[in-house]
């Protein structure tokens, strides 16, 4: 093993991403991770849904559509990161880490924990963004029906269809971009992670 590779593995915990062997069952750490992530998802979904419903109840259309767009974009962005982490190769980051480029070590950690990172980005953040988007869309529909003095179901179908189309279409385009540009995207995520983990250093 080269010296640089040894130093990098020491900094990243000496772990490499490995494929599970056939017949491997869930470890205790995996079970604990699943339980924590489920509880976190339920709690965050409930809290954010309640807060968004309260905040947007008397809000105008501009604020409501801004919140809706923000959560749609958030869901698409984290979906891109989740896909990129699973598609990225470690090799470019070994060279970056050897040259002490900021964010390279963090990028390697993301890749070596791809399963958890992908689960958090695609499932947790993605599902929460979808729930909040749905709640916000329902509030917008209610406002439109009230202001137009109608209960026409076409309004609900149009808004929900537009939200679903934007979310699904955005994620489809994002997946293609994530696979084709996985190195750049993971490195960006690594630098952002470094910024927050070294805040105040």
C-alpha positions in Angstrom: 0.0 0.0 0.0 1.3 3.4 -0.9 2.1 5.9 1.9 -0.5 8.4 0.7 -3.2 5.8 0.6 -2.2 4.7 4.2 -2.4 8.3 5.4 -5.8 8.8 3.8 -7.2 5.6 5.2 -6.0 6.6 8.7 -7.8 10.0 8.4 -11.0 8.4 7.1 -11.0 5.6 9.7 -9.3 3.0 7.4 -12.5 1.9 5.9 -13.3 1.1 2.3 -16.7 0.8 0.8 -17.4 -2.9 0.4 -20.2 -4.9 -1.1 -22.1 -7.0 1.4 -21.4 -10.8 1.0 -24.3 -13.0 -0.1 -26.5 -14.0 2.7 -25.3 -11.1 5.0 -27.9 -10.2 7.5 -28.4 -6.8 9.1 -25.9 -5.9 11.8 -26.9 -4.4 15.1 -25.5 -1.0 14.0 -27.6 -1.2 10.8 -30.7 -1.9 12.9 -30.0 1.0 15.3 -29.4 3.3 12.3 -32.8 2.2 10.7 -34.6 2.8 14.0 -33.0 6.2 14.5 -33.7 7.3 10.9 -37.3 6.2 11.1 -37.9 8.0 14.4 -36.2 11.1 13.1 -38.2 11.0 9.9 -41.5 10.7 11.7 -40.7 13.5 14.1 -39.4 15.9 11.5 -42.3 15.2 9.2 -44.8 15.9 11.9 -43.1 19.0 13.2 -42.5 20.5 9.7 -46.0 19.7 8.6 -47.5 21.4 11.6 -45.2 24.4 11.3 -45.8 24.9 7.6 -49.6 24.6 8.0 -49.6 27.1 10.8 -47.3 29.5 9.0 -49.1 29.4 5.7 -52.6 29.4 7.0 -52.9 33.2 6.6 -50.1 33.7 4.2 -50.4 35.2 0.7 -49.9 33.4 -2.6 -46.4 34.6 -3.0 -45.1 33.2 0.2 -47.1 29.9 -0.3 -45.6 29.4 -3.8 -42.2 30.4 -2.6 -42.3 27.7 0.2 -43.6 25.2 -2.3 -40.8 25.9 -4.8 -38.2 25.8 -2.1 -39.2 22.3 -0.9 -39.5 21.0 -4.4 -36.0 22.2 -5.1 -34.8 20.8 -1.8 -36.1 17.4 -2.6 -34.5 17.4 -6.0 -31.1 18.7 -4.7 -30.8 16.0 -2.0 -31.9 13.3 -4.5 -29.1 14.4 -6.8 -26.6 14.2 -3.9 -27.9 10.7 -2.8 -27.5 9.3 -6.3 -24.1 10.9 -6.9 -22.7 9.5 -3.7 -23.6 5.9 -4.7 -22.3 6.4 -8.2 -19.0 8.2 -7.4 -15.6 6.5 -7.4 -13.1 7.0 -4.6 -10.0 7.3 -6.8 -10.2 11.0 -7.7 -10.6 11.9 -4.0 -7.5 9.9 -3.0 -5.4 12.2 -5.1 -7.3 15.3 -3.8 -6.8 14.2 -0.2 -3.1 13.5 -0.9 -2.8 17.1 -2.0 -4.8 18.3 1.0 -7.6 19.8 -1.0 -10.4 21.0 1.4 -13.4 18.7 1.3 -11.6 15.7 -0.2 -11.5 13.7 3.1 -15.2 14.6 3.8 -16.0 13.4 0.2 -14.4 10.1 0.9 -16.4 9.7 4.1 -19.6 10.3 2.2 -18.7 7.7 -0.4 -17.7 5.1 2.2 -21.0 5.6 4.0 -23.0 5.8 0.7 -25.8 3.6 2.0 -26.6 5.8 4.9 -26.0 9.1 3.0 -28.2 7.9 0.2 -30.9 6.8 2.6 -30.9 10.1 4.4 -30.8 12.2 1.2 -33.3 10.2 -1.0 -35.6 8.8 1.6 -35.6 11.1 4.7 -35.1 14.5 3.1 -36.9 13.4 -0.1 -40.0 12.1 1.7 -40.1 15.1 4.1 -39.9 17.5 1.1 -42.7 15.6 -0.6 -44.9 15.7 2.4 -44.4 19.5 3.0 -44.9 20.1 -0.7 -48.2 18.2 -0.6 -49.3 20.1 2.5 -48.4 23.5 0.9 -50.2 22.5 -2.3 -53.3 21.6 -0.3 -53.2 25.1 1.4 -52.9 26.8 -2.0 -55.8 24.8 -3.3 -58.0 25.8 -0.3 -57.1 29.5 -0.8 -57.8 29.3 -4.5 -61.2 27.7 -4.0 -62.1 30.2 -1.3 -61.1 33.2 -3.3 -62.8 31.9 -6.5 -65.9 30.8 -4.5 -65.8 27.4 -6.0 -65.2 23.8 -4.9 -64.2 22.7 -8.4 -62.0 19.6 -8.2 -60.1 20.7 -11.3 -58.2 23.2 -9.2 -57.0 20.5 -6.9 -56.1 18.2 -9.7 -54.2 21.0 -11.6 -52.1 22.0 -8.6 -51.3 18.5 -7.3 -50.5 17.4 -10.9 -48.1 20.4 -11.4 -46.4 19.7 -8.1 -46.0 16.0 -8.9 -44.8 16.7 -12.4 -42.1 19.2 -11.2 -40.9 16.8 -8.5 -40.8 13.7 -10.6 -39.4 15.5 -13.7 -36.8 17.3 -11.6 -35.6 14.2 -10.0 -35.4 12.3 -13.3 -33.2 15.0 -14.8 -31.3 15.2 -11.5 -30.4 11.5 -11.6 -28.9 11.8 -15.0 -26.9 14.8 -14.0 -25.8 13.0 -10.7 -24.5 10.0 -12.6 -22.7 12.0 -15.2 -21.2 14.5 -12.8 -20.9 12.4 -9.6 -17.3 13.4 -8.8 -18.1 17.2 -8.9 -21.3 16.8 -7.0 -19.8 14.7 -4.2 -16.9 17.1 -3.9 -19.3 20.0 -3.6 -21.2 18.1 -0.9 -17.8 17.3 0.8 -16.8 21.0 0.9 -20.2 22.0 2.3 -19.9 19.2 4.9 -16.4 20.5 5.8 -17.6 24.1 6.1 -20.2 23.1 8.7 -18.0 20.6 10.6 -15.2 23.2 10.8 -17.5 26.1 11.7 -15.7 28.4 14.1 -12.3 26.6 13.8 
